[in-house]
């Protein structure tokens, strides 16, 4: 069965699960070609169909020439239809529903042809501050959910305002920038908090991995709650990170105390840390 974790081909991102919707800001045209070629190279090696709806300012012949110099066996992949380029006419109206249908059709063709999935790339520079683009970007996560597909959206920094950049970053799972040959990872405040929570949880789970009396009596959910409590989180904080209510955390807390035979939560934590 094909792996659900795919090599992104983009530095700083590494592997991503199917359904990932991520974004690239680029400064110069060569930054765009360097990033897209790495993205597609990884897909071609992983039995994926790669499809690029190119920026209107990038001509088809120039794109082919640039990719031929960067992608191994480009001509073979192109002739076989494994790497397909579609030129978007400059000034053409952006139809979110038509573009969504395009990607679904390409996905169906990829699966029917025996490929693991599809790796798509499209440029949103011309529509960065339009309602149509916002509608399309907000609909993409639902479109990708459960599908063997990756979506990379590219934006030229020269055409995006500061507010555009902020809104675009918030609309994607992951965002990187390529400027003058250098890479930069861009995190939203939400992603920063999530990463911090994951690191904290990993630390606590490492503590809980050491055997302690009653460990085998706890459910997986109780262990996760206990992990946050060991880190000093309140019921409200633990509930927010686990996606449950503080009352549910308190319910698990009572079960943990009872199962560990502790007098209170402080005693339960002492038993865990003392082994």
N, C-alpha and C positions, 0 to 999 in steps of 0.2 A: 504494500500500500504506500503511495507517495507520501513523503514527509510533509507535515503541515508547517514546519519551520523552513523558511527559504532564505538563502543567502541574498542579501539586498544588493550586493555589488557596490555599495556606497560606503566609504570610510565613515567611521563614527556610529554607524547604525548596526552593522553586523547582521545577524539573522532576525527575521521578522515572521510572524505567523500569517497564513493566508488571511485575506481580508484587510490587511494593513493599508491605510490611506495616509501617505506621507508626502512631504513637500520639499522642494529645492528652490532656494533663491540663488540666482546666478548674476554675476556682474558682466563678464565678457562672454562672447559667443563661444570661445574655446573652453571656458568654464562649463558651459552647458554641454558641449559635446563630450568633454572628459567625463562628466558625471553620468550622462545618459548612456555612453558606451559601456561604462563599467556596470551599470544597472542591467543593460541588455545582455552583456557578456555572461553575467551570472545566470540570467534566465535561460539563455541558450544552452548552457552547460547542464541545466536542471530540467531539460525536456519541457520547456515552456514556450508558448508562442509569444513573441514580443511585438508589440504594436505601438507606433508613435504617431500621434496627431501633432504635427510639428507647429511651431510658432509661425505665424503668417510671414514674418520677415526672413525666415530661413527657406531658401529655395531647395527643391527636391534634389537637383544635381549637386549642389554644394553639400547637402546633408549626406548624400551617398558617398561623396568623396571623403568627407571628414570621418564617417563611420568606417569606411573601407580601411583607413589608415589606423583605426583604433580597435576594431573588432576582428578577432581571428576568423578566417574563412568567411568573411562577410558576404562575398559573392555567392558562395554555396548556400548559405542560410537565406539570402535574399531570393535566389532562384527557387528554392524549395518552399518559400512562403513562411519560413520560420521567423523572419524579421521583416515586418511590413511597415512602410512609411506612407503616411497620408498627409498631403499638403492641405492646409486650411487657407482658403482664399482670404486675402487681406480685406478687411471691412465687412466681411460677411456677418450676418446676424447670428447671435449665439442662441441656440435652442436647447435648453437643458434636457428636455424629454427626448429629443432626437439624438443627442450625444449619448444619453443613457442607453437608448435602444441600440446604438452603434456598438457600445461596449458589451452589452448582453449578447448581441449577435456574434461578435468575435469570440466571446467565451464559449458559446454553444459550438461554434465551428472547431475551436481548439479541442474541446472534450471529445467531440465526434471523431476527430482525427487521431485520437489516442495520446494527446499530450496531457501532462499533469495539470496544466492550467494556463492562465494568461497573465502576462506582465505588461500592463499598459502605462503609457506616459502621455500626458497632454499638457499644453501650455495655457495658463490662465491670465497672462500678462495684459492682454487687450480687454479683458472683462474684470480686472481686479476689483473695481469699485462699483460693479453693477448689481442690481437686484437679481438678475438671471444667474450670475456666478454664485451669489450667496445661496440661492435656491438649489443650485446644482451641488455645491460643496456640502450643504447640510443634508442632502438626500443620499450622497455617496456611501456613508457608513451603512445605511440600511440596505443599499444595493449590493454592497460587498459582503455583508454578513453571511457566513456559511458558504461562501463561494471560493473556489480555488483561483483567486485573483489577487493581484497587487496593483495598486494605483499610485503612480508618482505624478504629482502636479508641479509644474515648474513656473516660476515667476521671475521676470527680469527686475532687478533692483532699480533700474533706471526708470521704470514705469510705475513703481509702487510707492505711494506716500507712506509716511510713518504709521498712519492709522490703518492703511491697507495691510501693512506688514503685520501689525498687531492682530487684526481680524483674521488674516490668513493663517497665522500660526495657531490661533485658537481653534481653527476648523479642522486641523490635521492631527493625527496620532503622533507624528514625529516630524521635525523640521530641521533641515541643515542648510547652510549657505556655502557657496563656493565663490570666493573672491580672489582674483589674481592668483589662482592656483592653490589657494589655501582653503582648508575646510573649517567650518565652525558649526557646532551643534547648538541649536536654539531650543530652550526649554520654556514652557509656559509655567506660571506659578503653580498651576494644578499638577503638572508633571513633576515639578521639583518637590512638592509636598508628597506626591505618591512615591517617588523614589526614596525620599527620606523615610517614609513609613515602611517601605519594603526593607530598607537597610536595618531599621529598628527591629522589625519583625524577624529578620534573619538572625540578628544577634540574639534575640530572645529564644528563638527556636533552637539555636545552638546550645543555649543553656539547658533547654528542656530535653535535648537529645541525650543528656547524661541521665542514666537510670535513677529514679527516685521512688520511694515507696508510694504505690497507688497509681503510678504512671499508666499502667495497663488498664486501669479502670476508666480512664477519661476518653471521651469521644474526640474525634478530630476537631470539632468546633470548640469543645471545652479547652483543648490544648491551645488553640489559637487565641481564645479569650485569655487564658492563663498567660500566654506569651506577652500580651500587651500589659497585663496587670503586673507581671514581673518587671516590665520596663517602667512601671510607675504611672501608666495611663489611667485616667478616670474612666468611669463607665461610659460617659458621654464620648470621650476621645476614642475609646476602644470600639464603641458602637459605630461611630462615624467611619473609622477605617475599615471595619468589617461589613459595613452596610446593614447593620441591625440596630434596633432601638436600644437605648440605655437600659430599659426595663428587661429586655432579653439578656443583655450582658449581666444584669443583676441576678437573673434566673440561673444563668450558667455559673456565676460566681458562687451561689448557694450550693449548687450541685458539686462544684469542685471542692468546696470546704467539707461537705459531707463525705464525699468519696475518699478524700485524703485523710479523713479523721482528724481534721484540724479544728482548733477553737475558733479561729477567725481567718480572714484573708492574709493578715500579716504572718500568722502561724503557718498557713499553707505555703506562702512564698519562702519562709525560712526552711521548711521541709524540702522544697524543691532545690534551693541553693545549697543546702547542706548534703544533699544526696541521701 
